[in-house]
Amino acid sequence: MDLAIKPAGPLSGTISVPGDKSVSHRAVMLGALAEGDTLIENFLAGADCLATVDCFRKLGIEIDGPADGTLTVHGRGLDGLREPVEVLDAANSGTTMRLLLGILAGQPFFSVVTGDASLRRRPMARVTGPLKQMGACIMGRQNESLAPLAVRGGRLKALDFVSPVASAQVKSAVLLAGLFADGETVVTEPYCSRNHTELMLEHFGARVEVSANSVRLTGRPVLKGRRVVVPGDISSAAFFLVAAAAVPGSDITVTGVGVNPTRSGILAVLQEMGADLQLLNQRELNGEQVADIRVRFSRLKGVTVAGGLIPALIDEVPVLAVAAAAAEGVTEIRDAAELKVKESNRIATVAEELRKLGADLEELPDGLKIRGRRSLKGAVCKSHGDHRIAMALVIAGLVAAGETYVQDTGCIDISFPGFAGVLKLLLER
């Protein structure tokens, strides 16, 4: 499916965005490991999260829904998973595969996990390495660095793990494996990555201690089923926040968005760029901070984004590059080499596609240098099968002269089913 985008007038109105992908994944996983039922509201029924649901059904967990955004997971307790008779397919979801590996490492049975062609190219050694240190037997291609991966789990030993990268997926995989280990499992990162797993573990009854960049988990807890209300995904909201900030005359409000400090780096950067942005009706849902976000058009300026801020906005870099292209001055994004191992090499694909529109970008070893305020012009662009690249290019098309075609946009359904319809609604008001 292709999308055609023309330069647009102001965006206006109030919208909501789908449930947070990271929170939706984790709610299903911990609901499966808890005793009793977990009711998940505003669940993201995108392809990635549905892959997680499918895997846990194959592991013997009864799951009702999703219906009207609600999912019920009938948990069987920490030792209730069953050996699957089929290969577990994570599809395109790195979160599903990496976090699931942590859970499977603690199971006394054999399982195999795979994914689509894109996921089978993405690195897994950063997860399989510490899991093998904990006692799991894992086999796979290129020394357990690529899927398919076969796991023979069992009783694990606790690990004090110092991660070389600030990665929520690595941290989460080790912590989830730590649920099945006696003693305390500790993960220390160079920077604090998103903390949804820690918050969710506490919500379900695990003992978690956080200090600076370290997380300590006590093994073998009794988890209890809970109600989880999934906040709106800030990574999905970011596309509209940037659009409103960049398109003259715009004024929009996105309701019920998760503004967890470990995820909301995009808000800090947009404000530093000069965006007219307000957080309204701030509140808390199952440990997650939530707010309504109002953004109005403003003249943006270039900034430097690096260091500890990068883990808090790693998924928003493609659309941040669009904001930078529309801003006055130079924007530099550094310390973001992690982007090379996402659904696509997002450093290379952002540069390649935005250049087609006339943007002035330079690829750096760990990021991008963008010289803003060049007049963008419509072009034919490719998504590279990456949902965030596809949506970022759609937003770029709103500020480009002439018509922009974005090819292969079906991948948007991975995280934001109905994206085009929400954009149309904002442009028609």
N, C-alpha and C positions, 0 to 999 in steps of 0.2 A: 504494500500500500504506500502511495506517495501523497504528500501534502503540498499544496500550493499556497504560498503566503504573499500577500501584498502589503506595502507599507500602510500602516493603520493610523487612524485617529486615536484619540485618548481612550484608555481603558478605564472603566468605571464600574462600581458595584461592589457587592459583598459576596464572597464565595467561601466554600470549604474545599479542602483537598483530601485525597484518600488517606487512610490510616498509615501510620509510620511503618515502613517496611521492616526496620530493625526490631522494633517492639513486637510487631506481629509474629515474626519468626520465633522470637524468644518466648513469647507467651504460649505458643503451641508446644515448644520443646519442654518447657518447665511444667506446663499443664499435663503433659504425658507422663512426666516423672513424679508428679504429685499424687497424693492419695485423694480420691474424690474428683468431683467435677470442677472444671474451670470454664467460666463463661467469658468469652472474648467479644467485646463490642467494638464496632468500627474497625474490624479486621480488614486488612488489605487483601482483597481477593485478586491480586496480580499473579502473574505466572511464577515469580520466584517464591512467594509465600505458599502458593498452592503446591509447589514441588515439596516443600517441607511437610505439608499436610499429607501428601501422598506417601512420603517416606515413612512417616509415623504410623500410617494405616498399615503399611506392609510390615511394620514392627509390632503389630498386634493391638494398636490403640484404636478404640472406637471414637470417631470424630463426627459430629453432626454439623452439617452446613458446608460452606457458608450460605446463609439465607439472610437477606436484608442486612448484610454486614456483620452478622452475628455467628459465632462459631462456638460449639460446646465440645470440649475435650474431656473424655472420660478417663481420667488418670488411673494408672495401675501401680503407682508407687515407684520408688527408686529401682526396685528389682523386678519390675513387671513387664519389661519389653521381652518380646519373643524373637527367636531366630527367624529371619525372613527367608522365605522360599524363593524370592525373586531378588534380582539385583536392585539396589536402591538408586533411583535416578534423581540427581539434584538439578537436572536440566541446565539452566544457565546461571544458577544461583551459587556464587561462591560462599555466601553466608550459610546456606543450607549444608554444603559439603564440609566446610571447615568446622562449623560448630557440631555437626552430626558426628564427625570423626572423634571429637572429644567425648561424646556420649557413648559411641560404639566401643571406644577404647576400654570402657569399664564394664562391658557386657561379657558374660561367660559363654559366648557363642561366636560363630563365624558369620561375616557379612561382607558384601562387596558394594562399593559406592562408585558411581560414575556420573557423567554429565554430558552435555552436548559438546560439539567440536570445540567451541570457544572455551568452555570450562576445562576440557581435557588438556588445554594448552597452558592453563594458569598454574602458578607454582604452589605446591602444597608442602614442600619440605619444611617450611617455617612452622607448620603445625605438626607434621608427622614426627619431626625431630624430638621435640619435648615430650610428645605422647609416648614415643619409644623409650625415652628416659624414665617414664613413669611405669613402664613394664608392659605396654601393649606390643603385640606383634603385628606389624603392618608391612605389607608387600605391595609394590607397584612399580610402574615404569620409572626409569632413570633414578634408581636408588630412592624409591618412594617419594619422588618429587612431582609426579604427574599421575592423574587418574587414568584408568580405573585403579582403585585401591582396595585391597583385600585386608580385612581387619579380623584378627583373632584376639578378642579382648579377655579381660579377667581381672583379678584383684590387682589394683594398682597401688603404688607407693606414692606418698605425697612428694611434691617437688617444690623447691625454691628456685624459680625460673626468672632469669634476667633476660628480657626480650631485647634483641638488637634494634627492633623497630617498634614504633608506637602504632599498634594495630589492634583494634577491638576484636577482630576475628581470631587472631592468635591468642590474645588474652582470654577470650571467651572459651575457646577450645580447651585451654589448659584448666580454667576454672571449672568447666563442666565435667572434665575428666576427674578433677579433684573432688567432685561430689561422691565418687566411688572409692576414694582412697582414705585410709585411716590417717588421722593427724591433720596437719594444716598445710595447704597448698598456697604458695605465695607467688604472685606475678609482679615484677617490677619493670616499668617501661621508661624510656628516655623522656617521653612526655605523656601526659594523661590522655589516652584515647577515649572514645565515647564509652559511657559507663552504663548503658542500658542493661547489660547482663548483671552487674552488681546490684542495681536497683531492683531488677526483677527477682533475683535470688532472695534478696531481703523480703520482698513482697510475699514470696511463697514460703518463707520461714527459715531460710538458711542463715547461718551466722557468718556475716561478712564484716571485715574491718578494713577501712581505707585510710591510708596515711601517705601524703604527698603523692608520688607516682606508683605506689605499691598497693596491692589488694591481697588480703589474707582471707582464705576460706577454710572453715572447719568441715572436714569430710563426714560423710554418712549422716546427713541431716534427715529429719522427717519433713518432707515438703507436703503442704496441704493445698488442695485446690482453692482457687481464688477467682474473684471477678476482676477482669482486667479491661479497662477502657483505654483503647489505643488512641493517642493524640494524633492530630493531623501531621503528616510528614513534612518537616521543614525542607527536606531536599526537593520535594515536589512543589512546595510553596515558593521556593527560591526562584523558579522560572518566572512566576508572575510578579514577584517583588522586583526583580531586575527589569521586567517589561514596564512596570508602572514607573520606575525610577528613570527609565530611558526615553519613554514616549511622551512628548509634550502634552500637558493638560490632563494627565492620568491621575486618578485618585481611587485606590482600591483598598478593601479590607479583607484579609484572609482570616477566618475564624478558627479557633480551637487548634492552633498549631503548637506542636511540641517545641519548647525553647530551652531544652536541656543545655546547660552551659558547655558541655562537651560536644555538642552538635551545632551550636548556633553561631559559629564563627562567621558565617555569611552575614549575619546581622551587624556584627562589629565592623566588618570590612565595608559594608555598604554605608554605614554611618560615617566611617572615616573618609569615604569617598564623597561625602556630602549629601547622602540621600536623606530625604525628609521622611523619617521612619519613626513610628510610635508603637509601643507595646501597651495594649489595653486589656482590661479584665484579666489580670494575671491570677493564676490559680494552680492547684496541684492535683494530679490524677495518678493514683497508685505509684507515688514517688516521683513521677515525671512532672516537670514544670510546663505549664501550658499558658498561652496568651492569644489574643486576637492581635493581628499585625496590620497597621494601616501604613500605606506608602503612597506618597504623592511625587509627581515629577519634580526633579531638581537637576541642576547642573552638576554632573559628577566630575571628580578629578582623580588622576592617577595616584596609586599608593604602592607600597611594598608590602607583600604578604609572605611571611616566612616563619620558621621556627615552630614553637608550640601551638601556634594558631592553625597550622596546616591540618592536623588530625581532626580539628573541629569543623572543617569545611571541605574535606578531601573530595566528597561527592559533588560539591557545588562549583568546583573549579571550571568546568566547561561553560556554565552560564556566567560565572564571574568574568571569564575572558570576554564574553559578549559585552558585559557592563564596561570593562576596561576599553574595549574598542570604541565605545560611545563616549568615553570620558575625555576630559582635557588632560594632556600630559602622558607620562609614561607609567605603566603598571608593571611591576616585576613580581612573579610568583616563583618562590624558591622552596627547596626542601620538600618537593612534592614528587620525588622519583617513584613513589608508590603508584602514581597514576599510570605508569608503564605496564602494570600487571592487572589492570581492571578489565572490564568486558572487551575493551580495545586498549591500545596504547594511547591514552587520552591526551598526552602531550603532543604526540605526532598527529593524531586525528584532528584535534582542535586547531592546530596550526594549519594543517592541510586544507581543512574545509573553510575556515574563516578567511584564509588567503583568497579563496575563490570569490569571496564577497568583497574583496578589496582591502581587508584589514592588514595592518603592518605588524607582523608577529615574527619573533625570533625564538627558535627552540633553544632552551638551555638544557644542560645535562639533567637538571632536577626541576625543571619548570618552564616558564614562558616569560618573555619580555614583550610587552604590547604597547605600541605607540598609538594613542587614541586620537579620536576626532578626524580620522580619514573618512571620507564619504563612502559608505558601503553601497554596493550595487547588487541587484538580484543576480542569482546564479543557480545552477543545478548542483546540489550538494548531496552527499551520501551519509547515511547514518552509521555505516560500518557495523550495523547490527547492534549498536550500543544505544540504549534508551536515553541516557543523559545527553549524549551527543545529538541525537535526533531532536530532543526538545530544545536544547540550546540553539540549534540552527533555526528552529521555528521562531524563537524569540529574536534572533538576529535578523530574520526576514522582516520583522515588523519595523525595523529602523533602516532597512536597505531600500534604495530607490529601485523601482521595478519589481518584477515578480521573482520570488525565490521558490524553487522546487526542492523539497527534501525527500530523497528516495528511501524506500524501505523503512517506513515509520511504524510498521506493525510491532516492532520491538518496544515501543512506548508502553504497551500493555504490561510489560514486565513490572513496572512500578506505578504507572498512572493510567489505568483504564479510564477513558472518557476525557483525556487531556484536551483534545481538539474542541470538544463540546464546551468545556469550561472557558477556554480562550474565546470562542465565538460569543458566549454569553457576555463576557466582559467588554467585547468590542461592539455589541449591539445595543448596549444600554445608553 
